[in-house]
Amino acid sequence: MNGAQSLIRTLVNCGVDVCFGNPGTSEMHFVAALDSVPEMRPVLCLFEGVATGAADGYGRMAEKPAAVLLHLGPGLANGLANLHNARRAASPVVNIVGDHATYHLQYDAPLTSDIVGFARPVSSWIHSTKNTLTVANDTARAVQAARAAPGGIATLILPADIAWTEAQGAVQPLPHLGPQPVAAETIEDVAKLLRNGKRSAILMRGRELRGAGLEAAGRVAAKTGCRLLCDTFAPRTELGAGRVAVERLPYLAEQIVQCLSTVEQLVLVGTKPPASFFAYPRVPSWCSPEGCHFTLLAAEHEDSSQALEALDAALGGPAGNPARVPLALPPLPKGPLTPLALAQAMAHLTPEHAILSEEAITSGLLLGVMMAKARPHEHLPCAGGAIGQGLPVGVGAALACQDRKVICPEGDGSAAYTMQALWTMAREKLDVTVVLCANRSYSILKIELGRVGASGAGPRTLSMLDIGNPDMNWAKIGEGLGIESSRATTSEEFIAQYSSAMQQRGPRLIEAVL
Ligand SMILES: Cc1ncc(C[n+]2csc(CCOP(=O)(O)OP(=O)(O)O)c2C)c(N)n1
């Protein structure tokens, strides 16, 4: 068994059995080892940002890491923006970066670079394997580090000579470093706080926005009258009819300020006090009211669901009956295809249990409103603000949840960053429907141009925000990358195409011309 085989076998032993990658010469032994470990599913991505984004989507949905295989520093650099998003989502990712053979580095060949320097800002753990005696243990440590609560990016650098030299064999997984329990005193303190008669809200972001944690939060709110809030870009939320009602913080600073204006005490669960996404002249970055009291119920690495259940128990009294979201399906629209019509049609037709990897930017605003009361589903937004993650995250989510429909509402500008994901969807026959919101513009930046108070904008400025010259033909791009694709210019056309996509399995692209 060589180092590469030892590494891949150990990954599989540790439950990591999907690898998104884009290899080069220094990773050829890793690639060659794939046939000797058939339990590992390799997924070729044509751009590294697709591989890293797919690993983010996979990690969010599978709650265990996928591996990523990248080609030295430049391959890693191509994948960094989506590793940044994955870090913000606290997704577990085992990030394997091939390197030159150890003895070759001294010659400073063209692809030599500071891999650790590239990896550091996004990684919770970095290690360069130095010999074949340790490669298996290094791999087990990488998986342990990626999975350690709340989840992070473990970067393992694999020199080519370590990959090709005889190694000691594979090892078994190390213990899982799961979330830590929250101290009983903290629970008691928060229970007391929520009984002091002040106007309170609980702000959530992580695991507690699903399942037992969310239910417990609902009971706490029912007992105490506190509001339940979640971060604007909480990485994975359960939404739709029947779920415990949670208010999502708005995107714009002044709207967050308004939303929080009456809050006297804010209980934080795995998150920070809200701040605005960007700074704007004369608009505060800090969005909480003056004098607001903050308390941390659970840090990101702590067991927030258990903390909310314990809080519910500590509050005592009769069982709280959570406020739940009612089912309110909008009517099917007619006539021109507008963002409102698109939102109505999707909310009306999207099946239960769908996963929405959503990066529709301005076209997603009304979609969010409509989907909030649609059938129960899960929502994966761009957690780190670096666009070009919606399609890759859709790839990863579809591989993690092969029995569920994945839908990618996607802005055309955002899609253009990582459109190669369409090819991987086609190749892997993933059950993903891409709704390409073709407004031929960076619409959000037109809004931001006014908001930042930039003056003197003329035709050159506006040309930097216009992506309609020439128009990208997404139906043809999709077709060219192997996906069944169509174009809808009216509500009726969109409804027909989206309904049929919901009824069939496999990859589809609908270019919604808005
Ligand atoms: C990596 C990265 N580059 C650039 C941006 C800046 N940016 C934010 S939104 C946006 C345009 C989005 O356009 P589109 O997806 O078409 O959505 P629309 O604004 O038209 O609704 C850009 C360029 C970003 N957030 N991340």
The ligand as an SDF file (V2000), in Angstrom:
LIG
                    3D

 26 27  0  0  0  0  0  0  0  0999 V2000
  -16.6420   36.5850   -4.9110 C   0  0  0  0  0  0  0  0  0  0  0  0
  -17.5030   37.7780   -5.0590 C   0  0  0  0  0  0  0  0  0  0  0  0
  -17.2720   38.6450   -6.0480 N   0  0  0  0  0  0  0  0  0  0  0  0
  -18.0560   39.7280   -6.1980 C   0  0  0  0  0  0  0  0  0  0  0  0
  -19.0880   39.9620   -5.3280 C   0  0  0  0  0  0  0  0  0  0  0  0
  -19.8960   41.2270   -5.4400 C   0  0  0  0  0  0  0  0  0  0  0  0
  -21.2590   40.9480   -5.8760 N   0  0  0  0  0  0  0  0  0  0  0  0
  -22.2550   40.7810   -5.0080 C   0  0  0  0  0  0  0  0  0  0  0  0
  -23.6990   40.4990   -5.7260 S   0  0  0  0  0  0  0  0  0  0  0  0
  -23.0180   40.6290   -7.2690 C   0  0  0  0  0  0  0  0  0  0  0  0
  -23.8540   40.5110   -8.4980 C   0  0  0  0  0  0  0  0  0  0  0  0
  -24.8980   39.4500   -8.4170 C   0  0  0  0  0  0  0  0  0  0  0  0
  -25.5680   39.4060   -9.6340 O   0  0  0  0  0  0  0  0  0  0  0  0
  -26.7160   38.3710   -9.8880 P   0  0  0  0  0  0  0  0  0  0  0  0
  -26.3530   37.0390   -9.4040 O   0  0  0  0  0  0  0  0  0  0  0  0
  -27.0920   38.4620  -11.3360 O   0  0  0  0  0  0  0  0  0  0  0  0
  -27.9100   38.8820   -8.9750 O   0  0  0  0  0  0  0  0  0  0  0  0
  -28.7400   40.2420   -9.0450 P   0  0  0  0  0  0  0  0  0  0  0  0
  -27.9490   41.2510   -8.2990 O   0  0  0  0  0  0  0  0  0  0  0  0
  -28.9010   40.6180  -10.4820 O   0  0  0  0  0  0  0  0  0  0  0  0
  -30.0210   39.9250   -8.3910 O   0  0  0  0  0  0  0  0  0  0  0  0
  -21.6640   40.8610   -7.1870 C   0  0  0  0  0  0  0  0  0  0  0  0
  -20.7700   40.9810   -8.3530 C   0  0  0  0  0  0  0  0  0  0  0  0
  -19.2860   39.0210   -4.2930 C   0  0  0  0  0  0  0  0  0  0  0  0
  -20.2380   39.1470   -3.3790 N   0  0  0  0  0  0  0  0  0  0  0  0
  -18.4990   37.9420   -4.1880 N   0  0  0  0  0  0  0  0  0  0  0  0
  1  2  1  0
  2  3  1  0
  2 26  2  0
  3  4  2  0
  4  5  1  0
  5  6  1  0
  5 24  2  0
  6  7  1  0
  7  8  2  0
  7 22  1  0
  8  9  1  0
  9 10  1  0
 10 11  1  0
 10 22  2  0
 11 12  1  0
 12 13  1  0
 13 14  1  0
 14 15  2  0
 14 16  1  0
 14 17  1  0
 17 18  1  0
 18 19  2  0
 18 20  1  0
 18 21  1  0
 22 23  1  0
 24 25  1  0
 24 26  1  0
M  CHG  1   7   1
M  END
$$$$
